[in-house]
Structure formats: C-alpha cells, structure tokens
Amino acid sequence: MPEREDIIATREVTLHMGPQHPSTHGVLHLILDLQGEKILNVEPDIGYLHRGTEKIAENLLYHQFVPYTDRLDYMCAMSNNLAYVMAVEKLLGIEITERAKYIRVISAELSRIAGHLLALGAWALDLGAMTILLYAMREREIVLDIFEEICGARMTLSYLRVGGVRYDFTDSIKESIKRLLELLPKRMDEYEKILLGNRIWIQRNRGVGIISGEDAIALGLSGPALRASGVKWDIRKDEPYLVYDRFDFDTPLGENGDCLDRYNVRFEEIKQSMRIIKQALRDLPEGPFNVDMP
C-alpha cells in the first residue's frame, strides 16, 4: 500500500505536567517528552512543598511555632512536634523529666502507627485493593481517638511542648492504649492474609521501583524507604534519644529495595512500635510531665 503524502508526521514535544497533587500524595512536577500520545521520557522534578515555614518561625516565640510543625506532615504530626521541641531544648540546654520522655516515646510511636496505617491502606487502594484501605482506616480511627483523649485534637495535635508535654497521661488514656495493643495484632493478621500472600499484590510490587542501598544513601533517603533498601540505619538505635535505648525492638530491613520491601518494612515497623509502646507503658514513671521553666 503506497504511503499517503497528506499524513502529518508527529514531532517530539516537551510538555510540563504540574506541579499538582496526583492522588493527593504530594506535589509533583513532571517534564514529559512526547511524540504524539507516546511518552518517550519522563523527568520528575521534586521539591514543590516549600511553604516558607522557616521564615514564619523567625517572627514567632519558640513555643508559638509548635502548631506549624503539625502541618509539615499532618499524618505524623506528633513526630514533627518532637523533632522541633527537642531541637529547641538542645539549644536552650533544657533537660525534660523522665515521665515526659516516656510519654513522648509513646506519642511518637502512636503517630508512627497512624502514619504507616494510612500508607499501607492508600498503597493498596492505588493498586486496586479497596478492602485494605477501609481496614487500615478503621484501626487508624482508634489511634486518632486516643490522640483526641490525650490532647483534644485528632490530626494537628500541638501536644508536645518545649520542656515536656501539654497534658499528663491519665489512667483512662493508658487503658485505651492497652486496648489498641490487644486489638491491633489480630487486625494485622487480617492484612497479612488478604495482601501479603496475594500473588496479584506481589506481582504488582515485586521488582518495581528498585532502589539500591548505595542509591538510597546518595538520594538522602531515610526511615522505612532507606531500610527497605537494606541499609540498617534507625536513628532510634544508632543515635538514641529520649529513652529509646532502654527498649527492646528490632529494625526491619528489606532485601531488594523494591515496592514490596518498602511495604513490608512499614508493616513490620507497626509491630515494632507496638513492642516499644508496651514497654514504655509498663515502665512509665511517676512525676511531673513538664519542667519548671522561668
């Protein structure tokens, strides 16, 4: 069949997509090389999450900035509270009470559980598994109920303070946390039955997005993403703070650095957080929950 001379040849064009919120997981800008409708190359341009918080902090007192740290990652607000108040305390030479240290550990690990539950549920939803999202949100609601009992808020908590915490732990709060620790292992078993042995789930995650240990370090990855690449680094163990060096817990690691490892590491980290919380509740000392500062 002879070629038609009136067919317009497609040419390569560069298209900027975003920055926008794809599936609400973060702001992303993609530079696409297209030929017609065929994508030839994609270059992700990250870093579109700067909100000027450092500049805002310059005009506030130290304690006034705590609510802004909730919003750095509102899925793990307590952890961001912690990093900030500890930095201020280090600058001012403030040593907090033993009770405050234990309460902070429990709060931070509850925050880790809440954040990981959302990650696991949303991850599964993006790959077509709706059930796990509903299950994970069901358990996450229990954690948020505990936060509400602790400080009156559910997500943007502003609970930690320079010098300690905002409110003391009551017996009711401790009982609520113990009920969570009793319930969660059974629910985690449900997740495992539904997902971790599912061949479709494994096929969609295994060998996808592989990041080697060397690349993970070079990219500045941290947390579960770094450990999933096989790098044994957990700041709670390698540079212990608060009272983490008093607890017995493991550091889950991945072998291949793929999506499956990153999922599994988070799954196992929830179990380790439960171990830490159980020990911290057991050893929680009496005494003041704040230092007496001028």
C-alpha positions as CSV (number, residue, x, y, z in Angstrom):
1,M,0.0,0.0,0.0
2,P,1.6,3.3,-1.0
3,E,2.4,5.9,1.7
4,R,-0.1,8.8,1.9
5,E,1.6,12.2,1.5
6,D,-1.1,14.0,3.4
7,I,-0.3,12.2,6.7
8,I,1.2,14.7,9.1
9,A,4.3,13.4,10.8
10,T,4.3,13.7,14.6
11,R,7.1,15.6,16.1
12,E,8.7,15.4,19.5
13,V,7.4,18.0,22.0
14,T,8.2,18.7,25.7
15,L,5.2,19.1,28.0
16,H,5.2,20.4,31.6
17,M,2.7,18.5,33.7
18,G,2.0,20.1,37.1
19,P,3.1,20.8,39.7
20,Q,-0.1,19.3,41.0
21,H,-1.4,16.8,43.6
22,P,-1.6,13.4,41.9
23,S,-4.0,11.3,44.1
24,T,-3.3,13.8,47.0
25,H,0.0,12.1,47.8
26,G,2.2,15.1,47.3
27,V,3.1,17.9,44.9
28,L,4.8,16.7,41.7
29,H,6.0,18.3,38.5
30,L,6.8,16.1,35.5
31,I,8.7,17.1,32.4
32,L,7.4,14.8,29.6
33,D,8.9,14.2,26.2
34,L,6.1,13.2,23.9
35,Q,5.7,12.0,20.3
36,G,2.1,12.2,19.6
37,E,0.5,10.3,22.5
38,K,3.6,8.2,23.2
39,I,5.7,9.2,26.2
40,L,9.4,8.9,25.3
41,N,10.9,10.2,28.6
42,V,9.7,11.4,32.0
43,E,11.8,13.6,34.3
44,P,10.3,14.1,37.8
45,D,11.0,17.5,39.3
46,I,10.6,17.2,43.0
47,G,10.7,19.9,45.7
48,Y,7.4,21.8,45.4
49,L,6.5,21.6,49.0
50,H,8.2,24.7,50.4
51,R,5.8,26.8,52.4
52,G,8.1,29.3,54.0
53,T,7.7,27.8,57.5
54,E,11.3,28.8,58.4
55,K,10.5,32.5,57.6
56,I,7.4,32.3,59.6
57,A,9.4,30.9,62.6
58,E,11.7,33.9,62.6
59,N,8.8,36.1,63.8
60,L,7.4,33.8,66.5
61,L,8.4,32.7,70.0
62,Y,9.7,29.2,70.2
63,H,6.5,27.7,71.7
64,Q,4.3,29.6,69.2
65,F,5.8,27.7,66.3
66,V,4.8,24.2,67.6
67,P,1.4,24.2,65.7
68,Y,3.2,24.9,62.4
69,T,5.2,21.6,62.9
70,D,1.9,19.7,62.9
71,R,1.4,20.7,59.3
72,L,4.9,19.6,58.0
73,D,3.4,16.1,57.7
74,Y,-0.1,16.1,59.2
75,M,-0.2,12.3,59.0
76,C,2.6,12.1,61.6
77,A,2.1,15.4,63.5
78,M,3.5,14.1,66.8
79,S,6.8,13.1,65.2
80,N,7.3,16.6,63.8
81,N,6.4,18.2,67.2
82,L,9.1,16.0,68.7
83,A,11.9,16.9,66.3
84,Y,11.2,20.6,66.8
85,V,10.8,20.8,70.6
86,M,13.9,18.6,71.0
87,A,15.9,21.0,68.8
88,V,14.8,24.0,70.9
89,E,15.5,22.2,74.2
90,K,19.0,21.3,72.9
91,L,19.6,25.0,72.1
92,L,18.4,26.2,75.5
93,G,20.0,23.4,77.5
94,I,16.7,22.1,78.9
95,E,16.6,18.6,80.3
96,I,13.0,17.3,80.5
97,T,11.6,14.9,83.1
98,E,11.7,11.1,82.9
99,R,7.9,10.9,82.7
100,A,7.8,13.4,79.8
101,K,10.4,11.3,77.9
102,Y,8.3,8.2,78.2
103,I,5.1,10.0,77.2
104,R,6.9,11.4,74.2
105,V,8.1,8.0,73.1
106,I,4.5,6.5,73.4
107,S,3.1,9.5,71.5
108,A,5.7,9.3,68.7
109,E,5.2,5.6,68.2
110,L,1.4,6.0,68.1
111,S,2.0,8.7,65.5
112,R,4.2,6.2,63.5
113,I,1.4,3.6,63.6
114,A,-1.2,6.1,62.4
115,G,1.1,7.2,59.5
116,H,2.0,3.7,58.5
117,L,-1.6,2.6,58.5
118,L,-2.5,5.3,56.1
119,A,0.4,4.5,53.9
120,L,-0.5,0.8,53.8
121,G,-4.2,1.5,53.1
122,A,-3.6,4.1,50.4
123,W,-0.9,2.0,48.8
124,A,-3.3,-0.9,48.4
125,L,-6.0,1.3,47.1
126,D,-3.8,2.7,44.4
127,L,-3.2,-0.9,43.2
128,G,-6.9,-1.8,43.2
129,A,-7.3,-3.3,46.7
130,M,-10.1,-1.3,48.3
131,T,-10.7,-3.5,51.4
132,I,-7.3,-2.8,53.0
133,L,-7.9,0.9,52.9
134,L,-11.1,0.5,54.8
135,Y,-9.5,-1.8,57.3
136,A,-6.5,0.4,57.8
137,M,-8.7,3.5,58.4
138,R,-10.8,1.5,60.9
139,E,-7.7,0.9,63.0
140,R,-6.3,4.4,62.4
141,E,-9.5,5.9,63.8
142,I,-8.8,4.1,67.1
143,V,-5.3,5.8,67.2
144,L,-6.9,9.2,66.4
145,D,-9.5,8.6,69.2
146,I,-6.6,8.1,71.6
147,F,-5.0,11.3,70.4
148,E,-8.3,13.1,71.0
149,E,-8.3,11.7,74.5
150,I,-4.7,12.8,75.1
151,C,-5.0,16.4,73.8
152,G,-8.4,17.1,72.3
153,A,-7.2,17.0,68.7
154,R,-7.0,14.2,66.2
155,M,-4.5,15.1,63.5
156,T,-2.9,18.5,64.1
157,L,-2.1,17.8,67.7
158,S,0.3,20.5,69.0
159,Y,0.7,18.2,72.0
160,L,4.4,18.4,72.7
161,R,5.8,21.5,74.4
162,V,9.3,22.9,74.9
163,G,10.1,21.4,78.3
164,G,7.6,18.5,78.2
165,V,4.1,17.8,77.0
166,R,0.9,19.7,77.1
167,Y,-1.2,17.3,79.3
168,D,-0.3,14.4,81.5
169,F,-1.3,10.8,80.7
170,T,-4.4,9.6,82.7
171,D,-5.2,6.1,83.7
172,S,-8.0,6.2,81.1
173,I,-5.5,7.1,78.3
174,K,-3.3,4.2,79.3
175,E,-6.2,1.8,79.2
176,S,-7.2,3.0,75.8
177,I,-3.7,2.4,74.5
178,K,-3.6,-1.1,76.1
179,R,-6.9,-2.0,74.3
180,L,-5.3,-0.9,71.0
181,L,-2.3,-3.1,71.6
182,E,-4.6,-6.0,72.3
183,L,-6.7,-5.4,69.1
184,L,-4.0,-4.5,66.5
185,P,-2.1,-7.8,66.2
186,K,-5.3,-9.6,65.1
187,R,-6.1,-6.9,62.6
188,M,-2.6,-7.0,61.2
189,D,-3.1,-10.8,60.7
190,E,-6.1,-9.9,58.6
191,Y,-4.0,-7.6,56.4
192,E,-1.4,-10.3,56.0
193,K,-4.0,-12.9,54.9
194,I,-5.5,-10.5,52.4
195,L,-2.4,-9.0,50.9
196,L,1.0,-10.4,51.7
197,G,0.3,-13.8,50.2
198,N,-1.8,-12.5,47.3
199,R,0.0,-13.2,44.0
200,I,-1.5,-10.2,42.2
201,W,-0.3,-8.0,45.0
202,I,3.2,-9.5,44.9
203,Q,3.3,-9.2,41.1
204,R,2.4,-5.5,41.2
205,N,5.1,-4.7,43.8
206,R,8.0,-7.1,43.4
207,G,10.8,-5.8,41.3
208,V,9.1,-2.4,40.9
209,G,10.9,0.8,41.8
210,I,14.1,-0.8,42.9
211,I,16.5,1.5,44.9
212,S,19.8,0.0,45.8
213,G,21.4,0.7,49.2
214,E,24.0,2.9,47.6
215,D,21.4,4.9,45.7
216,A,19.2,5.3,48.7
217,I,22.1,6.8,50.7
218,A,23.1,9.1,47.7
219,L,19.5,10.3,47.4
220,G,19.3,11.1,51.1
221,L,16.5,8.7,51.8
222,S,15.6,8.0,55.5
223,G,13.2,6.0,57.5
224,P,11.4,2.9,56.0
225,A,12.5,3.8,52.5
226,L,16.2,3.6,53.4
227,R,15.8,0.5,55.5
228,A,13.8,-1.2,52.7
229,S,16.9,-0.9,50.5
230,G,18.8,-2.9,53.1
231,V,20.6,-0.1,54.9
232,K,20.5,-0.8,58.6
233,W,20.0,2.7,60.0
234,D,17.5,3.6,62.6
235,I,18.2,6.8,64.4
236,R,16.3,5.4,67.5
237,K,19.0,2.8,67.8
238,D,22.1,4.4,66.1
239,E,21.8,7.8,67.7
240,P,19.3,7.1,70.5
241,Y,17.3,10.0,72.0
242,L,14.7,10.2,74.8
243,V,14.7,6.7,76.3
244,Y,14.8,4.5,73.2
245,D,18.0,2.9,74.3
246,R,16.1,1.3,77.2
247,F,13.7,-0.7,74.9
248,D,14.0,-3.9,73.1
249,F,12.9,-3.7,69.4
250,D,14.1,-4.8,66.0
251,T,14.9,-2.9,62.8
252,P,13.1,-4.4,59.9
253,L,15.1,-4.4,56.7
254,G,14.4,-5.1,53.0
255,E,16.5,-7.2,50.7
256,N,15.7,-5.9,47.2
257,G,14.8,-2.3,47.7
258,D,11.6,-2.6,45.7
259,C,8.0,-1.6,46.4
260,L,7.3,-4.9,48.1
261,D,10.1,-4.4,50.6
262,R,9.0,-0.8,51.3
263,Y,5.5,-2.1,52.1
264,N,6.7,-5.0,54.2
265,V,9.1,-2.8,56.2
266,R,6.3,-0.4,57.2
267,F,4.1,-3.4,58.0
268,E,6.8,-4.8,60.4
269,E,7.5,-1.4,61.8
270,I,4.0,-1.2,63.1
271,K,4.6,-4.4,65.1
272,Q,7.9,-3.0,66.5
273,S,6.1,0.3,67.5
274,M,3.6,-1.8,69.5
275,R,6.5,-3.5,71.3
276,I,8.0,-0.1,72.2
277,I,4.7,1.3,73.4
278,K,4.0,-1.8,75.6
279,Q,7.4,-1.5,77.3
280,A,7.1,2.3,77.7
281,L,3.6,1.9,79.3
282,R,5.0,-0.8,81.6
283,D,7.9,1.4,82.8
284,L,6.2,4.8,82.7
285,P,7.5,6.6,85.9
286,E,5.5,8.9,88.1
287,G,6.4,12.6,88.5
288,P,5.9,15.9,86.6
289,F,5.2,15.9,82.9
290,N,6.8,19.3,82.4
291,V,9.9,21.1,83.7
292,D,9.5,24.2,85.8
293,M,10.9,26.9,83.4
294,P,11.0,30.7,84.1
